[in-house]
């Protein structure tokens, strides 16, 4: 029992002992379940503020190429082609992709 307990304490972050039963929880298992797969990218929140005036704010997002999504904070958005791409009079026109209100190029 002591040897098993020693090994458990070396590799496990939480340990509970009930009678003869040892229950261990790994911090590493929780970390892998909570981690986000993807690449950190910069996206832009682009809003029309009046007439031909546009506001643009840089935001960090996680790009998931497998799911074709970005995650900004707690929210996940599907990526689509930006229909305004290439329009010089539109503040969103320089970005090929859009997800929610976020515009970006890959």
C-alpha positions as CSV (number, residue, x, y, z in Angstrom):
1,X,0.0,0.0,0.0
2,X,2.8,2.5,0.8
3,X,4.6,1.9,-2.5
4,X,1.4,2.4,-4.5
5,X,0.6,5.5,-2.5
6,X,4.1,6.9,-3.2
7,X,3.8,6.3,-6.9
8,X,0.3,7.9,-6.9
9,X,1.6,11.0,-5.2
10,X,4.5,11.4,-7.6
11,X,2.2,11.5,-10.7
12,X,-1.2,12.6,-9.5
13,X,-2.3,16.0,-8.3
14,X,-5.2,15.0,-6.1
15,X,-5.5,11.9,-3.9
16,X,-8.4,10.6,-1.8
17,X,-8.2,7.6,0.5
18,X,-11.3,5.8,1.6
19,X,-10.7,2.6,3.7
20,X,-8.6,0.4,1.4
21,X,-9.5,2.3,-1.8
22,X,-7.3,5.0,-3.3
23,X,-8.8,7.4,-5.8
24,X,-6.5,9.6,-7.8
25,X,-7.2,12.4,-10.2
26,X,-4.6,13.5,-12.7
27,X,-4.1,17.2,-13.4
28,X,-2.7,16.3,-16.8
29,X,-5.9,14.6,-17.9
30,X,-7.9,17.6,-17.0
31,X,-5.5,19.9,-18.8
32,X,-5.7,18.0,-22.0
33,X,-9.5,18.0,-21.9
34,X,-9.6,21.7,-21.4
35,X,-6.9,22.7,-23.8
36,X,-7.8,24.3,-27.1
37,X,-6.4,22.9,-30.3
38,X,-5.5,25.5,-32.9
39,X,-3.3,28.4,-33.8
40,X,-3.4,31.8,-32.3
41,X,-4.2,34.4,-34.9
42,X,-5.2,38.1,-35.0
43,X,-8.7,38.9,-36.3
44,X,-10.3,42.3,-36.7
45,X,-13.6,43.4,-35.3
46,X,-14.8,45.7,-38.1
47,X,-17.8,48.0,-37.7
48,X,-19.3,50.7,-39.9
49,X,-19.5,53.9,-37.7
50,X,-21.2,56.1,-40.2
51,X,-21.2,56.8,-44.0
52,X,-17.8,55.6,-45.3
53,X,-16.2,55.5,-41.9
54,X,-15.1,52.2,-40.4
55,X,-13.8,51.2,-37.0
56,X,-11.3,48.3,-36.8
57,X,-10.0,46.6,-33.5
58,X,-7.5,43.8,-33.4
59,X,-8.5,40.8,-31.3
60,X,-6.7,37.5,-30.6
61,X,-8.5,34.3,-31.7
62,X,-7.8,30.6,-31.9
63,X,-8.1,29.2,-35.4
64,X,-9.1,25.6,-35.7
65,X,-8.3,24.4,-39.3
66,X,-10.0,21.0,-38.8
67,X,-13.3,22.5,-37.6
68,X,-13.0,25.6,-39.8
69,X,-13.8,27.8,-36.8
70,X,-12.3,30.6,-34.7
71,X,-12.7,31.0,-31.0
72,X,-12.8,34.5,-29.5
73,X,-13.1,34.4,-25.7
74,X,-15.9,31.9,-24.9
75,X,-17.5,32.1,-28.3
76,X,-16.9,29.9,-31.3
77,X,-17.7,31.1,-34.9
78,X,-17.8,29.3,-38.2
79,X,-15.6,30.7,-40.9
80,X,-17.1,31.9,-44.2
81,X,-15.8,33.7,-47.3
82,X,-16.3,37.4,-46.9
83,X,-18.7,38.6,-49.6
84,X,-17.3,42.2,-49.3
85,X,-13.7,41.0,-50.1
86,X,-12.1,43.2,-52.8
87,X,-14.5,46.1,-52.4
88,X,-12.3,49.2,-52.0
89,X,-15.1,51.3,-50.5
90,X,-15.9,48.8,-47.8
91,X,-13.8,48.6,-44.6
92,X,-14.2,44.8,-44.6
93,X,-13.0,44.5,-48.2
94,X,-9.3,43.7,-47.4
95,X,-10.2,40.5,-45.6
96,X,-10.9,37.2,-47.3
97,X,-12.7,35.5,-44.4
98,X,-15.4,36.4,-41.9
99,X,-16.5,34.7,-38.7
100,X,-19.2,36.5,-36.7
101,X,-18.2,40.1,-36.8
102,X,-14.5,39.2,-37.1
103,X,-12.6,39.6,-40.4
104,X,-9.2,38.1,-41.2
105,X,-6.9,36.6,-43.8
106,X,-5.2,33.2,-43.5
